[in-house]
Amino acid sequence: MNQTSSGRMPVKLGPLALLLTVISICLTTMAILTFATARADRRLAEKYAATVRLRYELDQEGQSWLRDVQAQTVSPDPDGTYETVLERDGSTLTIRVEDGAVVAWRHQRTWEEDLEWDLWPGL
């Protein structure tokens, strides 16, 4: 047994220092990944909120158009049907009314490829 002059066993810090280094690296990596994931989730939630807001705005315009059809302030097509296409920011709402009944209420959005791959911003 190796003892110091005071009679105590020496503490070997090699394995302990290695363990603490590995733990620190793991925690740092997890923190960076958590931050990146949270940022991506926030961006996705903001895009979804904008899409839902736009959809409700188009629905509101569509309901207003239906009131105009019921009040007969809108003239029908030659075949006696009513149809409108409302567009805003790449979204389209198509409404068709036949014999006083809504037969089509279709939302469409043009697809845009997201080429932004901002995985590690600022690094």
HUVENTA-V377963 format. One line per field, one symbol per residue. ss: DSSP state (a for helix, b for strand, c for the rest). phi: phi as a letter, one per 40 degrees, with the letter a starting at -180 (. if undefined). Layout:
ss=???
phi=???
//
This chain:
ss=ccbcccccbccccaaaaaaaaaaaaaaaaaaaaaaaaaaaaaaaaaaaaaaaaaaaaaaaaaaaaaaaaacccccccccccbbbbbbbccbbbbbbbbccbbbbbbbbbcccccccccccccc
phi=.cbcccgccccccdccccccccccccccccccccccccccccccccccccccdccccccccccccccccccfcbcccdcgbbaabbbafgbbbbbbbbfgbcbaabcbbccbccccbccbcgb
//
